[in-house]
Amino acid sequence: MKTTLDQIVVEARELFRERGYAGASMQDLAERVGLKKASLYTRFPSKEALVEPVLALTLEETFADLDDDANDWLGSYEAVLKRIAAALTDRARCVGLHLAYGVQADAPDALSAVRKYFAALRDGLAAILKHPLSTKRATTVATDALVRLEGATLWTVIANDPQPMQRALKALIAEARALNASP
């Protein structure tokens, strides 16, 4: 069976989640996808080259199939928050945050990809929130939502307790509903 680029990216994401950037190797990835290491290098010239497509896939999944209807901004916002929380709880790791802590200055393209990922995640949430809020306020609320969810991930990993994630998600949705109820 032929290994596709998509399969490589999916497996790279899991490897980064499990071992971080420094702990993941191209040899490990090649073994996971059933390729020789040299063959993997013909598709991706370095481990650093995998970071951007891994994060792009994660963003795509997070914002897939949202209703563009401005009247249902709340439904779209809730859907995205739930997807983020589910991914963080199910895997007990955020691939973006794992990469943010693991990528060093000697991998500038990977660092840039991580920064762009979090900015795009924030901006995607803010775009949804612009329906009831000003641009500046929407960006602040989106940033704070991500910080709360990522913080809950830390507790999920350290204490093996997903309850803080569920409380954070519930509070964020309640706050958004309150915005929706405001005149």
N, C-alpha and C positions, 0 to 999 in steps of 0.2 A: 504494500500500500504506500502511496506517495505521501510524504509529509508536506503539508501546506505551510505557508507563511503564518496563517492564522493559528494553526496548531502550535507552531513554535512560539508565537507571542503569548498564547494562553499558558503554555507550560513555563515560559520565562516568568510570567507574572506570578505563578504559584511558587516557583523557585525563589523569586525575590521575596515573596511573603514569608516563606519558610525560613530562609537563610540570610535574608538581607542582601544588599548589593555585594558587600565584600565576601560573604560566604557562598555566593552563587558562582558557579564556574561554567564556562562554555562546555567543558567536558561533561559535567553533570546534565546540562541541558541537552547535549547531543545524545546522551544515553536515554534520557526521558522520551525524546521524540524519535528515537530509532535511526539516528544519522551518525555518520562518522564526524568527528570534530572538524575535519577539513571541509566537509560538505556543508556543515553549519556555517562556517566562516565565509562560504561563497554567498550565503543568503544575508548574513549579518556580519560585517567585518570585525565587530568587537562586542563585548558585553555592553559597553556604553551605548552602542547603536540600538540596543533593544529597549532602552528606557523609554524613549519617546513613543514607540508603538504600543508598549505595555500600558502606558498612561493614557494614550489616545483611546485604546480599547475600553479601558475603565470608564473614561468620560462618556464614550458612546453608549455604553450599557446604562450608565446612570441617567442619561437624559433621553433615552430611546422612547419613542411612542408617546410623547407627551401631547396633550391637547393644547393647541396654540390659541384656543379661545380665551380671550382676556377676561371673559365672564367667569371662567373656571380656573383662575390663577391659583386659588386655594387647593383645588384638587391636584394640580400639577406640582405645587410646592410640597404638599403632603406626600405625593408619590415619590418625589426625589428624596425627601428626607427619609422615607421608609426604605428606599433602595440603599441609600448610604448606610443607614443603621443596620440593615440586614447584612450587607457585605462586611461591615466592620464586626458584627457579632458572629456571623457564620465562620469567618476566617480568623477572628480574634486578632486581626491586623489590618491596617490600611497600607496598601502597597505604596501609595504616595508618601505617607509618613515614614514608612520603613526605608524607602529610598532617600527621603530627605535627611534622615539621620545617618545613612550609610554611605552616600556618595561623597567623595572627597574632592578637593579642589583640582586634583589631577584628572578629573573627568568633567570638564566644563560643559560639554553638551548635555550630559546627564543632569547636572545641576540646573541648567537652564530649563530642561524638560520638566523637572520637578517643580520649579517655580511657576512655569507656565500652566502646569496641571492644576495647582492649587488656585491660581488666579482664574483659570477657566471654570473651575468648580464653583468658586465664589461668584464669578460673573454670571454663570448660568442660573444660580439661585437668585441673584440680584435681579436678573432680567425678569424672572417670574414675579418677584416682589415689587417691581416698578409699577405694577398695576395699581396697588393701593398706596404706594409710598413714593417719596422723592428718590431720585437716583442715589444721592448721598446716603439717605437713611436705609434704602434697600441694600446697599453695599455693606453698611455697618451690620444690619440684621443678618445678612447672609454670612458674613465673616464670623459673627458671634455664634451662629448656628453650627458652623463647621468646627469651631473651637470646642463647643460643648460636646458634639458627637465624638470628636477625636479624643477628648479627655475621657469620655466614657469608655472608649476603646482601651485606654491604658488600664482602667480598673478591670475591664473584662479579662485582659491578659494577666494582670498581676494577681487578682483574687479569684479568677475563674467565675466571675459573677456578672451576668448580663443585665441584672436589674438596673444599675445606673444608666445603661444605654436606653432601656425601656422608659425610665423616668425622664431622661433628657428628651427623648423623642416625643413623649406625651406632652411635656411642657412646651416644646417648640411648636407642636401642632396647636395646642391651646392658645398660645400667644398669637399665632397666625389667624386663628379663628376670631380672636378678639379684634385683630386689625380689620378683618372682614366685616365685623359687626359695627365698627366705628362709622359714624356718618361721614 
